[in-house]
């Protein structure tokens, strides 16, 4: 994983928007949306008879270079479906930033996917994003996360997870919090990005913002989205606040000034190495976002 102090290569993933690849207007509109990432979808958002044409459109879009600084990925149909092999081969050849695969359940499946990507000629920059959305994947998350250097992110499939657990969608997400924490622990242990699941009610902005805040507090890198109207909220929620940036700068300044004195404080609080690392991370994210928006 790229060190966050290297802002030249760190890529924010605050807002990652699903777009149906069968919709030509949606693919065109995506060029103007201020999201950090796009998932050009070949799976849930595409009807069976439209999948071949959607595959062609997604691959052409990903290879076009017309999406600016956005991280463009393609979500293929899952392992075992009739479309998977053709999707994975075509996406590999198109060379997006990543290929998103639903319902990845084991380290063996990661190895299978990576081997297929490489056999199809995927360029080095095309990584694998594994969707974690089943009980078995949650329980095996660490081995999945460590299965390949080509795996660069986990994407939570919270709708499927709720269904598989026979749980309910409730404010605060209490029924799935242990699962979310488990995936975060595995992702951080392996040094990969972890992107939160979607919020289903596009008309409930307060509920959406509350879930974004929860996700940021938990430690997610960003959130997957189902509507362009959710982008600004996610971008704001997962960016360091002005106060956080001010505090980070103050911590680093105090650390430099107090080096060698034994005890360093900032605003009355003791500063240790762990605070310096957190402050450095905050400023790295802030600088990377400023570079995108500048």
C-alpha positions, 0 to 999 in steps of 0.5 A, spaced: 500 500 500 502 507 498 504 510 504 500 516 505 505 521 506 506 520 498 501 525 496 503 524 489 500 517 488 495 517 494 488 517 491 482 519 495 476 514 494 471 518 498 465 517 493 465 511 489 459 512 484 455 506 481 453 507 474 449 502 469 454 501 463 447 499 459 446 507 459 449 511 454 447 517 457 449 515 464 456 514 462 457 521 458 454 524 465 459 521 469 464 525 466 462 531 469 460 528 476 465 530 482 466 523 484 473 520 486 471 514 483 466 510 478 464 503 478 461 502 471 456 496 472 455 490 468 452 486 474 445 488 478 444 495 474 444 491 467 438 486 464 441 480 462 439 481 454 443 488 455 449 485 458 454 484 452 452 491 449 454 494 456 460 490 457 463 493 450 460 500 452 464 500 459 470 497 456 470 503 451 469 508 457 474 505 461 479 505 455 477 512 453 481 517 458 475 521 458 474 521 465 479 525 468 482 524 475 476 519 477 478 512 479 474 508 473 473 501 475 468 496 472 464 491 476 464 484 472 458 479 473 460 474 479 464 468 479 460 462 476 455 466 472 455 465 464 457 472 463 463 472 468 469 469 464 467 474 458 467 480 462 473 479 466 477 478 460 474 484 456 475 488 462 482 486 463 484 488 456 480 495 457 485 496 463 481 500 468 484 502 474 481 496 478 476 490 476 470 490 481 468 483 483 462 481 487 461 476 492 469 474 493 468 468 498 475 466 499 483 467 498 482 461 492 477 465 488 482 471 489 488 467 486 483 465 481 481 472 479 488 474 479 490 469 474 485 470 469 486 477 469 494 476 468 492 471 462 487 476 459 493 481 459 491 486 464 496 492 465 500 492 472 496 498 474 489 494 473 488 492 480 482 487 483 477 490 488 473 484 492 466 485 494 465 483 501 458 481 502 457 474 504 457 471 511 463 466 509 467 472 506 466 476 513 469 470 516 475 469 512 476 477 510 483 477 513 486 471 508 482 474 502 485 481 504 492 478 504 491 473 498 494 477 492 498 484 492 494 485 486 488 486 491 487 493 493 481 494 496 475 491 499 468 494 497 462 492 502 456 489 499 451 491 505 445 490 501 447 483 500 450 482 507 443 484 510 439 479 506 444 473 507 444 475 515 436 475 515 437 482 518 434 488 517 436 495 515 435 500 521 438 507 522 445 506 525 446 499 522 447 495 529 445 488 525 451 489 521 456 493 525 460 487 527 461 485 520 463 492 518 468 492 523 471 485 521 472 487 514 475 494 516 480 490 521 482 485 515 483 491 510 487 495 515 491 489 517 493 488 509 494 495 508 488 495 503 483 501 502 476 499 505 470 502 502 463 502 505 456 500 502 451 504 499 445 508 502 439 506 499 434 511 500 436 517 495 431 522 498 433 521 505 439 526 505 439 526 513 440 519 514 445 518 508 449 524 511 449 520 518 451 514 515 457 517 512 459 520 518 458 513 521 463 510 516 468 516 517 468 515 524 469 507 523 475 508 519 472 507 512 476 510 506 469 512 503 462 510 500 459 507 494 453 511 492 447 510 487 446 517 485 450 523 483 446 527 488 450 523 494 457 525 491 457 532 495 455 529 501 460 523 501 466 528 499 465 532 505 464 527 510 470 523 508 475 529 507 478 532 513 475 538 516 478 545 517 479 543 524 482 537 523 487 540 518 489 546 523 490 541 529 494 536 524 498 542 522 499 544 530 501 537 532 506 537 527 509 544 529 509 542 536 513 536 535 518 539 531 519 545 536 519 540 542 524 535 539 529 533 544 525 536 550 522 529 552 515 532 553 511 535 547 504 538 548 499 541 543 493 545 546 494 542 553 495 535 550 501 530 550 503 529 543 506 522 541 509 518 535 502 515 534 499 523 534 504 525 529 502 519 524 495 521 525 496 528 523 501 526 517 495 522 514 490 527 515 495 532 512 496 527 506 489 526 505 487 534 505 493 535 500 491 530 495 484 532 495 486 539 494 490 537 488 484 534 485 480 540 486 485 545 485 
